[in-house]
Amino acid sequence: MTGTGVIASHRRWAGLLIATLLALTTATAAQAQSQSGYGPSRSLEGGDSVTGDIHDDDISAGAAIRLRSQPLKPWFDAKRRWNDKYGLKLNFSLQTLHQHSDNSTGETSAAAGRAEINGSWTLVGRGTKNSGRLTFRVENRSTLGTAIPPSKLGNQFGSGTLVGTGFSDYTEANLSELAWRQALMGGRLRFVIGKISAVGWYGGHALSSPKRGFQNTALQASNTRVFPGRGFGFGVGYQFTPRLVALAGIHDANAKTTGDPFDSIKQGEFLKSVEVRYYLTTPERARWDQVRLNVWHQDALVQSGVPESRGANFVISKLMFDDKVMPFMFAGVSEGGASLFQKDVAVGLSFAFDTTASKARDVLGIGLAWGEPTNSALQEQTTGEIYYRFQMLDNLAITPSIQVIKNPIANPNKTTVTVLGLRLRATF
């Protein structure tokens, strides 16, 4: 990128964030719980999902700065009308991530921006439990004045896991989801088909999203799983009881999020996954109070030379102490060589802080993970991360973080690398 391009890129993203910030700084903390009236999501997905973002970002749970006027109220009122009249829900977000490592070789700084439009359009059975909806995500990701985006920073010092998940460089707008989601049998049976995430349904926890939670993939989910990009897939979930749910899916194992899905699906090589969940309390608290057991199998990828592989992973989490603390743990095993680790385990905690009487959504996350590489020539890696998500305004969060990677798997000459990060996220 030329110097002029770097300056233009910085100005473009800075302008978008500043414009959003100026609008948001006159917002009030006395808004309704739901800004656009969307209500809770019944999606079976977690982490970085379209339906999850639409509903989570619409919740107004207070902020550290409490101001008076409501210049964005007409915008949220308009979104409410579009949903009431047409069944169309929309979510817009802008986020940036800046990271710096103390590695002595290669690039040590990385920055990228990510702009998204998420949509859910209910076209069948609106207002009933058997609704059908079209979901979509359009996004753009680009570096911000550095040689590499955060998704490639870990490669510079031999980390097996990504230190800047979700902040890559697409160079142009990308349709990363286009899918039909249908509920049947009073909502007990649900399925999705289309261009979707192969990993969003399985093995995650409430802090898995790289836009809100941990940035390192070692703490988002077990890396004994395989991680194809967003491509053609089919998933189905059935609720046996209010607390017991089973899911199954088949996905294009060669999918690349920015690639042509017709090119990869015709290879006929698939990832199959089954997951059983037990909700420890109620379905409304399923994201936090849950136990998951997931098993998967991936066909051999002939062109890539990846052998047939399989694995299993386990997740448990629970809100405790007046919903202020959430401990979690996950672990996994695999065989065949398709995944990064053949064994791994992670533990962590989140602490919620009420910074104002309106109960702001500040969260401190702490996690520690260990993984044994599938490739015996590589060394075991330990990863730690601490972040604090400061809810400055209802629609603006600032998240500083520290990661410590001990014994990066592909760098036996480096004992410990520290990565400092600062993430900003604005939603509207």
N, C-alpha and C positions, 0 to 999 in steps of 0.2 A: 504494500500500500504506500502511495506517495505521501509526502508531507502535506500536500494540499488535501489529499483524500482523508488523511488522519484528522486534520482540523475540521473538515466538513462533517466527518462521521461524529466527532465529539460534539460539534455544534448541533447536529440534527438530534442526537439522543438527549443532550443537555436541554435543548429547547423543548422537547416533548415532556421531559420530566419536570422542568421548571413550570411550564404552562399548566400541567396537571397539579403541581404543588400549589401554585398561586390560587387555583380554583378551590382546592381542598382546604387551604388554610383558613377559609372563612366558613367552613362547615361547622356544624354543632354536634356536640356529643349527646344531645337530647333527642336524637333521631329514634325512629322505631327500630325494633330488633331486626327487621328485614327492610332494607332500603327500597327495594323494588317489589316487595311482596311475594317473592318466589317461594318462600317456605323451605322446609328441609328436603334434602335429596334422598331418594330411595335407591340410589345406584349401588351396585355390588362392587364397584371399583374403588380404588383408593389412590393415594399418592398424587400423581400428576394427571388426573382425568378431566375430561371436558365437563361432565356433569358435576363433578366435585367442585371444580373451580367456579362454575356459575353460581352454585348455592353458597359455598363457603365465603366467596368474596362479596356476597350481597348482605351478609350478616353485619350488623352494627352493634358491636359489644363494648363500645366506649374507647376512649383514647387518652393519651397523656395530656394533650393540649385540647382544651375545651373552649370553643369559640361560639359566637352567637348566630351569625347569619347563615343562610342555607342556599347559596347560589347554585348548588348542584341538585337541589330538590326538583326543579322542572325536568332535569334529565332522568332522574330516577322515577318520577311520576310518568314520564313518557314510556319508559321501559315497562312500568306496571300496566299501562294502557295497552301496549303491544302484546303483552302476555294475556291480558284479559280478553282482548278482541281477536287475536290471531293465534294464541298459543305459542308465541315466539319469545324465548328468553335469550338475552345477550349478556356477555361479559367481556370487558376490555381490560387489558393490563399492560403495563410497561415495567420492566425490571432490568437492572444492571447488576453485574458482579465484577468487582475488582479484586484480584488476588496477587500476592507477592510471596515468593519462597526464599529461603536462605540458602538454596542450592548454589554451589560454587561454579557449576558448569551449565551451559545451555541457557535458554531463556528463563528469567526469574520473575517476570511480571506478565500478567494476562488480564484482559478485560473484555467484556462483551455485553451487548444489550439484547433484549428479547421482547418483542412486541407481539401480542396475541389478541385474536378475536375468537371467542368461544360461543357457540350457538346451539340451542336445543329448540326444535320446532315441532310441537305436538300436532300431528295431522290426523290422527285417528283416536277416537275415544277420549277426547279432551274432557277432563272433569270426572273421568271414571278410573277405576283401578286397572282396566285393561287398555291402557293408552299405547299408541305407537308414535314414535318421534324420530325425526331426522337430526342427528348431531353432527357438528362440524367444528374444525379448528383450522384457522389460517394464522400462520406465524412467520415472523422474520427474525433471524438471529445474525448478528454481525459483530466482529471485533471492534473494539473502541480504542484505536491508537496504539495497539500492541501488535507484535508479530504473530502471536497465537491467541486463541480464545482460552478461557479457563478449562475447557474440556480436554485440552492438550497439555496443560501445565504439568500434570503428574508424569507424563511421558518423558519430560526433560530430566527427571531424576530417578526413573525406573520404577515408579509406583505401579502396582498392578491394578489398583482401583482408581477411578476418576476422582480428582479433588474438586472439580468444578462442573458437576453433572448438570445438564440442561442448558449450558451456556456454550454452544458451539458456534459455527459460522455457516449459515445456509447460503449466503450471498444474494438470495432473492426470496420473495415470499413463497411459502410452501403450504400446500393443503395437507396437513398431517393427520387429519381425521375426516372421514365422511362415512357415516354408518347409520343403519336403521336399528332402532331399539324398540322391542315390543314386549309388553307385559300381558300375560294371559292368566286364566284361572284366578281372577281376583287379585292379581299381582303376585301370586305365589310362584309362577313360572315366568322367567324373563330370559330373553335372548337378544343377542346383538350380532349383526353381520355387516361386513364392509371393511374399510381401511381403519384398523384399530391398533391399539397397543397390545403387543404379545405378552407384556409383563405387568401391565397395570392392574390386572385382576388378581394376581397371585402373589402371596408371600409378603405383602406390605404391612405397614403399621401406620399409626396416625402421624408420625414424624417423617414419613418417607418422601414427601414432596420436596424436590430441590428448590422450589420457589418459596417454601415456608419452613421447612425443617432442615435436616442434615444435608450438607452439600456433598459429602463423600459417599460414593456408592457402597462402601464397606459397611455403612451404618443405615442404609436405606432398605436393604433386603439382602438375603443370602446370595453371595457370589458363587455358590455352587450351582446356581441356575444359569441358563443361557439367556442372552439378551438380544434377540433380533430386533430390527427396527420396526416402525409402524408399517404394516402391510395388510394384505387380505387375511381375514380371520373370521371365525365364528365362535361365539361363546354362549353358554346356556347356564342358568342358575335356577335351582328349585328350593323353595322354603318348606321343609318337612314340618317344622314347628316354628313358633316365633323365635326360638333360639338356635335351631339347627338348620344349616344351609349347605348345599353341595353345589359346586360349580365344575364345569368341564369346558374345554376349548381346544380348537385346532387352529394353528396359525402358520403362515408362510415362514419357514425357518431361514430363508435367504433374504427376507425383506430388508430394505434400506429406506429410512423415512423419507429421504429426498429422491429416491429412485423411482423408476417406472414399475408399479406393482405387477403389470402384465408381463414384464420381462422375468421377474423372479418366481412368480407363482407357477409358471409353466414347467419349472424344473421338478415340481411334484415332490418336494422335500419339506416335511412338516414338523412342527413342534406340537406335541399333544400334552395337555396338562389337566389334572383333576385336583380339586381342593375341597376339603370338608372344613366347615367353620362351626364353632360353637360360641354363641354370645353369652358371656358370663352374667349379664344382667338383662337388659332389654334391647330390642333391635335399634331403638333410637340412640343407644350408646355403643353401637356395634363397632365403630371405628376405634374406640378406646378399650372397651371391655371385650376381649376376644381371644379365642384360641384357634389357630389354623394349622392344618396339616396338608401339605401339597406334595404331589408326586408328578413327575414329568418324564417324557421320553422324546428324543429328537432323532429323526432319521439321519443317516450318514449324508454329509454334504459333499457330493462328488467333486464338483469344480473347486471347492475350497479345500478339499482334502481333510475334512473334519469327520472323524469316525462317529458311528452310531453311539449315542450317549443317553444316560438316564440319571435321575437323582430324586432326592426328597428333602424337604425342609419344613421347619416347625416354627411357629410364631406365637407368642403370648404377650398380652399387655393388659393393664387394668388401672383405671383411675382410682385414686385413694385419697384419704385425708381431705374430705370435703371437696373432692375433684381438683385438688391443687397439685397432686403429684401423680405421674404416670410412669411406673417402671415397665420396661419391655425387655424381651429377650428373643433372639432367633438363632437357629443353628441349621446347618445343612450338610449333606453328603452327596457325592456324585461319583460316577465312573464312566469311562469312555473317552474323556479328554476334551469335550466340547466347551466346558466351563473353565473359568479362571482358577477356582479352588476346588479341590476334592473334599475338603473339610473346612468349615468355618463356624464361628460362633460370635455373637455380639450381644452386649448388654448395655442398657442405658436408662436414663431418667429424664423426665421433663418436669419442670416446676412452673406453675402458673402464678403470676403476680398481679394483684389488683392495684394498679398504680393510681387509680382515681376511684371516687365513689361510684362511677359508672362502670367499673369493672373492665378496665382495658385488657386487651388480649396479649399482654407481654408474656413471653415464654423463654425460659432458660433450658437448653438441651445439652445433655452430657452423654457421651457414648464412647465405648471402647470395643474394638473388634479385632479378631485374630483369624488368619487364614493360612491354610497349607496348600500351596500351589499344586495344580494337576501335573505340571511339568516338574519332574524331580530335580532338574538342573537349577531351578530357582529356589530362593530362600523364603521361609515363612515371614509373613508381614503382619505387623501390629499397627492398628490405626486408632487414633484418638481424636475426638472433635468436641469442641465446646462452642455454642453459639447463644446469642441473646437476641431474640426478636422483639424489638422495641416498637410498640404500636404508637407512633407519634401522633397520627390522625386516624380517623375511622378508615380511611382508604390509603394510608401511606405507612409502610413499615420499613424500618431500618434494622439490618441484622449484621453486626460484626461477628466474626468467628475466628477461631484458632484451630488448626489441624496439626497434629504431630504424627508423622509416618516413621515408624521405626523399622529398620531393615527392609527398605523397598525391595520387592522381590527380584527385580532385574538389575540391581545395583549393589553388589557385595562390597563395594568400596565406600559406601555411604551408610553410616549407622542410623542417623536421625535427620529428618528434614522437617522444618516448620513452615506452615503456610498460613499467612494472615489473609483474611477476606472481609469484604464489606459489600453487602447486598442491599439494594433498594428495590422496593416493589410498590407500585401505585396501581390502584384498581378503580374502575368506574363503570 
